[in-house]
Amino acid sequence: MFEMKKKRLVKAVGLVTAAALSVSILGACGKKAANDKDEQGRTILTVGLWPDREGTALTTIEERKTRFEKDNPDVVIERDNWSFDRKTFYAKAAGGTLPTYFRAQFTEVEEMGRAGYAADLSKSMKKYGYLDNINPAVLKCVTSDDKIVAVPSKAAIMGLSYNVDLFEKAGLMESDGTPKQPKDWNEVVEFAKQIKEKTGQSGFVLPTANRSGGWIFTSIAWSFGVNFMKQQDDGKWKATFNTPEAAEALQWVKDLKWKYDLLPANTLVDGEEWYRVFGTGKAGMSIMAGDYPNRVISYGMQPEQIGIMATPAGPKAHVTLLTGEIHAVSSKATDDQIDAAMRWIKTISTYEATDEFKKNTEESIKQDLEDGKLVGIKVFSPWKNDTSAVKYEHDLIDKYANANPNHVRLYNEFVANCPIEIRPEEPMCCQELYSVLDNCIQEVLTNENADCAAVLEKANSDFQQNYLNNL
């Protein structure tokens, strides 16, 4: 996507009409914000995702606001409760009502960048030292049309999550608390069989709905040698997942259900159901990112029950999916507002172990402990491993770890060394692709006679006609 120079209109499916979006893209290149200064001449920075109810999160960010305004007397923060979702983002962007600073996911970078809704942060990234210290694997995830349009907030790579209790009962745990590591997807099946036999619980859980299924399936399919799309010489994109490799990957999923009976009975599993099944001890393994403990503790899973290890290899590749969140700035922002936003971002996401970063990081870890979350996983960082911020955070994690570190050691080593390919999410119509793949997964899990190759042939054609042809 770095080489492609041509502009395109972005189809915000189900949100706004194509005509309205066309007008909004032209408008995005218009005037900058008019009310960028207050009566005292301070730069106004509107910050989104502001908590709208009393509690620790609100108290923490209000204290951060006070410190920030004291350290940056030329800036005043204005609160905005809006948080990103696709149903409202494009309408707000078209209407010019986005907060100056907001957050989103990696998958939105390409679309909002090309639509002209996110400011170009390339100069600011260089000014504040981010370009020299960003993890190279993450840089391409915040770049659109050769412009850096976001600062990474969080990053994570997929691993193989497992339930410590079920692994112990199935004889899959070493005496020191280190899990046995399946080297490939075939061994994952064998582990899942053992869990089902010894514990009676499902050996594996896989999401299948609300785009979560397609999201996870892409990383499996890559390891079978699948390429989902390709850019042609004329700049257009072609769907390319109607292949034997894709059919083999989908067959692996189908066999979990019909050949081995290793999945939960419910085949319609969205993101919350996925975490609920795993968090209540009803499944032994899944494919999840290193931040998954934050999701499962609400279902009663305790830190000492949570484990994660390296992603297994596929028959054609050993690859894992890179996912994450971003900080972004509205394209309506003035230069002063962009600079103020970068200074605000630096209090949250930075490669430097500043006093502010140290305070915020330790507060966050202590809050995790108070909330009963696992402290011990060293997730993939947006910054290079030798930066002071990464080193400081990892030292704090070691200090405050609240479970056997060997439960997550294989994943931590995997993240630190990352000997395999790290691949970002698909570049075009990513969320729509996930929905299309959801349908493929549901078809093969509800129809024992479904032909994987035929299912993918139709899906490939539909994705091309309904999405890629409309770019």
N, C-alpha and C positions, 0 to 999 in steps of 0.2 A: 504494500500500500504506500510505501515511501516514494516510489517512482511515479505513481499516477498523479498527473497534474490536473486532469479534467475535473471541472466542477460538476456536481450532480444535485438534483433535487432529491430530498430524502422523504420517503413515504412513511409517515407516522401512522401505522395501520390502526384503524378504529378510533383515532383520536381527533384528527382534523382532516378536512378535505384536501385534496391535492392542490386545488386552486388557492385555498387559504394559506397553505404552507408555502406556495410559490411567492405570494405577496410578502409573507413574513421573512423569507430569506432575503429578499431585496431590502426590507426594512432593517434587517440586522446590520446592514452596512451603512446605515444612516447616522443620525446625530448621536453623540454620546449623552450620558446622563446629564440632565440639566441641574438637578438639585444635588450636586456633588459636594457642596460646602455648606456648613451651618453658619449661623450669624457671627460666630467667633472666628470664621475662616478655617475651621478644621475640616479635614476630609471626612465625609460621611461614608462609612463602610457598613452596609447592610449584611448581616450574617444569618444565613439560613440554618435550619435544623436546631433552632433554639427550643429547649424543652418548654412545654406549655403547662406543666403542672409542678407543684411543690415536690421537692425531693432532693436526693444527693446530687443527681445530674444537674439540676438547675442551680443548686448552691455552688457546685464546682465551676460551672461555666461563668456564673456571675462573678466569682472571685477572680477567674482568669480575665474577664473583661476589665475589672478594676485594675489589676496589675498591668494589663496591656495598655490601657489609657494613661496610666501613670508613666509608663516607660515610653509611650508614643503620644505625647501631648498634642501632636498635630492631627490626631485621628480620633473620631468619636464613633463608637459602635452602636448601630441600631439593630434591635432584635427582630427576627422574622421566624415564625414557627414552621414555615413550609419545609417539608423534606421531600427529596426526589421520589417521584414515581412517574412512569411513562404516561399514565392517564392524564396527568396535569402538566407535565414539563413542557411539552410542545405548545400547548395552549398559552401557558404563561410566557414562554419565550416569544411566541408570535405577538402577544399583547404587550411585550416590554415590561412585564411585572416580575421578572426573576429577581431574587435577592442578588446583590453584587457578588457575594461569595456563597457557594453551595457545594454539596457533595453529590456524587453519583457513582456508578460502577464502570469498570474498564470497558464493558461492552457498549457503553454509550459514547465513548470518545470519538470514534470514527464518524458517527452520525451527527452528533451535535457540532463537531468541528467543521465538517463539510457544509452544514446548514448555516454556519456563521453565527452560532449562538454562544460560543465559548471564546474568550479572549486569547490571543496569542501570547503565551507566557515565556517565549524563548529567551528574550532579553533579560527578563526578571530571573529566570532560572539560572542564567549565566552570572548575573550580578550577585546573587545570593549564594553562589557556589554549588548549586544543586547539580549542574551538568557534570561536574568533575567527580561527584560522589554518588550518583544514582546507579543502581544496579542495571547493567546493560540489558538484561532480560526484561526489565520493567520499562525502560525508556521507550521502546517501540509501542508499548501499550498506552502511552499518554501522548502519542504523536498522531496527527491527522493532517494529510496533505502537506507533509514536510514542515508542519508547525507543531510546537509543543503547546497543547491546549489544556493541560492539566498537570497537577502535581500529585504523585502517588500518595495516598493516605495509608492504605494497608495493602499487603500482598500476601498471597497464600498459594501453596502448591498442594495438589492432591496427594493423599497417602492412603493407606489401607487402615481404616479404623477397626477396632475390635473391642469386644466386651471382655474385660479381664476375668471376671467370674466364670463366664462360659468357656473361655480358653483354658482356664485351670481345670475345670471339670472334664474337658475334652482331652486333656493331656497334651496341650499345645503350648505350655508355658515352662520355661526353664526355672530351676529352683531359686534363682536370684531375681525373678520377676521379669526377665527378658522374654518376649514372645518368640516362638519359632516363626521364621519369615518365609512365606511362600514365594518362590522365585518367579513364578509365572501364573497366568490365569488358570492353567490346568491344575496347579497345586492349590490354588484358591478353592476350586471345586472339591478337591480331596479334603481340605481343611473343613469346608462347609459340611461335607458328608459326616465327618467325625463329630462335629458340633451337634448336628441333628440327631445322630445315633446316641451320643452320650448324654445329651441334655433335653432332647425333645423340642428344642426351640429351632426356629429357622436358622439355617447356616449363614444366610446372606439376605440383605435387604437392598433393593434398588428402587430409586424413585422412578415414576413413570408418567407424571402429570405436572401441569402448570409450569412447563419448560424445564423443570428440574431433571426429568428423565433424559431429555435430549442433551442437556448440559453435561451430565455424567457420561452418557453414552459416547459423546465425541472423544473423550480421552481414551476410552476403551478401544474405539474404532481406529484411532490413530495408531495404536500399538499393533493393530492387524494390518497396517499399511494403507489405511484409507485417507484420501484427500477429498475434502467435502466440496471445494470449489477452486476454480483456477481463473486468473485474469488473462484474457486474450490480448493479442497484440493491439487490437483496436481500443483497449481499455475496458471492454465489457467483461462481465463475469459469467462463468459457466458452471453449473452444478455438475459434480463429478463423483457422486457417491452411489451410482448404480453399477457397482463392481462386485466381483467375486469376493474381494477382501471385506467389503461392507456386509455382504451376505453372511460371511463367516463370523463376523463380529456379532451380528444380530442373532445368528444361530446359537452362539454361546449364551446369549441372554435367554433365548427361547428354551434351551436345554436346562437352564437353572430351574425352570418351572416344570416342563413336561417330561424330561428325561430323568431328572434327579430329585424333583420335589423339594427344593431347598429354599424357596421363597415363601413369604407370608401368603396366606390365602387371599387377602385383599390385593387385587392387581392394580387398583387405582390409588397410587401413592403420590401425593403432592409433597411439597417440601416439609410442611408441618407433620404430616403423617409419617414421613421418612424419619424425622428426628424422634417422633413419639415412639415408633416401633423400636428403634434402637435404644432410646433413652429409658424405656421400660423393661429392657432385658429380653425382648422378644426376638432378637436376631444377633448373631455372633459377629458378623463383619459387614462392612460397607466401604464404599469409596467416598472419602470426605476430606475436606481441607483441614489444616491444622487448627483452625479456629472453631471447630465443631463442638468442643466442650461447652462453649457459651450457649449453644442451642439445646443441648440434651439435659443440662442440670435442672431445667424447669420441669422435667418429667421424673425427677427423683434420682437420677444417676449421680453417684458420689464420685469425687475425684479419684479415689483408689480403684474404681471400677472402669475408668476410662483409659484406653490405650490407643496408640497409633504407631504405624511403622511405614516402611518404604512402599512405594507403588510397585506392584509386580510388573514383570515384562510381558510383552505380547509376542506372537510368533514372528513379527516383522520388525518391531521397534520397542525400545524401552523409553517411554515418554510420559511426561506428566503435564497436567493442565495448570497454567498460571491464571489466577483470578485475583480480584481485588477491588478496592475502592479508591476514589480520586477526590481531590479538591479542585474546584473549577471556579472561574470568574466570568461573569456575564460579559458578553462582547460590547454591551452598552457602557461598561466601566471606562472612566478616564484613566490617563496614565497614573495620576495620583492615587486613584482608587485601586488600580492594579498593584501598585507598590504597597499600599496599606494592606491589601489582601495577602500579599506575599509575606508581610511581616506577621500577620495574624496566623497564617499557615505555619510559619516557622515556630510558633509556640506549641504547635500540635504535632507536626511531622517534620523532623529535621534529622540530618546526618550528624549534627553536632550535639554533644552532651552538655548543653548550656544549663545554667542553674534552673531556668524555667522548664526545660525538657526534663531534667532530673526530678523536679518537684512533681510535674504532671505525670510522669511515668510511674513514680513510686505511689502516688495517689491512686492511679488506675489499678496497679497490682494489688494494693491494699483493699480497694473496693471489690476486686474479683474475689479475694479471700473472704471478705465479709459476705459476699453474695453466694458463697459456697462453690465457686468455679474452680476448675483445675488450674493451678499455676505450675508450670513445668515444661510446656511446649514452647520451643523457640521457632516461631513461625518464620517463613521466608520473608526477608526484609526488602523493602524498596531500595535500601541503601547498600553499598558495598560492605562486606563483612568486616573490613578493617577500620570502618568509621567509628568514632568515639561513641556515638549514640547506640549503635548496635552492640558494641562491647559492654556499655553500661547497662543496657536493658537485659542482656544475657546474664550478667553478673547478678542483677536483682532477681531474675527468675531462679537462678541457682540458690540464692539466699532465702527466698520465700517459698520454694517448692513445697507443696502440701501432699504429695503422694510419692510412691516409689519412682525415682527417676528412670529406672530401667523399663518401666511401662511405655515410655515415650522415647527412649534413647535411640532406637533404630531410626525413628523419624527425624529426630534432631540431627543425627549424623548425616542422614540423607539430605536434609536441608542445607547443612553446613558445607558439604562436599559436592552435592548435586552432580553425580557422575553421569546423569542421563540428560536427554533433551528436555528442555522446558519450553512449552509451546503456549502462546497466548490464545485466547478464544478467537473463533473464526471472524474474519474482518468485515464481512458484509451480511446484513440482515440476520445477525446472530440470534437474537431472541426468536425471530420467526423460524429459523432453522431448528431451534430447540423444540418449538411446538410441533413442527412437522415430524421430527424424530420421536417425540412423545407418542404420536399416533402410530408410528411403526412399532414401537415397543408394546403398546397396548394391544395392537392387532395380534402380535405373535404370542402374547401372554394370555389372551382370551380365546384364541383359535388354534387348537392343536395342529390343525391341517394347514395353517398359513404357510405360504411359500415365501421365505425371506427375500429371495431375489426379486420376486414379483412385487412384493410390498415396497421394496426400496426403489424399484424402477418407477413405480407410480409416484412415490414421494419425491424422487429426484425431478421428475417432470413437473409436478405441482409446484415445487419450490422454485424452479426455473421460471415458470410462467407467471406465478403469482407474486414473486418477489424480485428475483434478480433481473428479470426483463423490465421491471418498473424503475430501476435505478436511474 
